[in-house]
Amino acid sequence: MAEVKLLGLSYSPFSHRVEWALKLKGVKYEFIVEDLQNKSPLLLQSNPIYKKIPVLIHNGKCICESMVILEYIDEAFEGPSILPKDPYDRALARFWAKYADDKGEAVWKSFFLKGEEQEKAKEEAYEMLKILDNEFKDKKFFVGDKFGFADIVANGAALYLGILEEVSGVVLATSEKFPNFCAWRDEYCTQNKEYFPSRDELLIRYRAYIQPVAASK
């Protein structure tokens, strides 16, 4: 029987991507919680280059970086496909996954920075939301009407964005400004509730982090 371990944090969107994929595939795994202030020897040994979570350990072999791990899970385990079968659709999914991943930093900075730096980050986040709003004009998910790879990678925009808005009071996405994006987010959350981490836990975790940061600015 395959041994699968995941090194991560329960409130990390990157860990959540991997947990989600494992659950979609029906893979049983051991979740090992890391302390990023005191990284374990196992984490440092498993990801000596970046020393970051998440790390998937499958039969003693270590796979790092959440998007790489998602593709590995899709290929290594039986179950519903995460990436589309059609080559063009696969390319499209990878494109939007990378876009969402690349733009995620601006979204986070919109909540954790202040002053001019925050305003600059918010402008970049608004541009991302505008592009996504246009992309979802005629479809439910990134690749047509089927939930998949790019949507999982975009969990920060679908789930964590709302958490950070509630905790910080900074609102980026409204149905008036970005109706198609919000419709995607609503469908996303309605369809996938069973795979989400505890909302209450996320609120507690990010409230404890954002408020001290805000107070220090």
Salt bridges, closest charged atoms under 4 A:
GLU65 OE2 - LYS52 NZ 3.95
GLU71 OE1 - ARG94 NH2 2.89
ASP74 OD1 - LYS25 NZ 3.02
ASP101 OD1 - ARG17 NH2 2.94
ASP102 OD2 - LYS98 NZ 2.72
GLU105 OE2 - LYS109 NZ 3.20
GLU119 OE2 - LYS122 NZ 3.62
GLU124 OE2 - LYS103 NZ 3.53
GLU135 OE2 - LYS139 NZ 2.49
GLU165 OE1 - ARG185 NH1 3.88
GLU166 OE1 - ARG199 NH2 2.58
GLU187 OE2 - LYS140 NZ 3.67
GLU201 OE2 - ARG205 NE 3.91
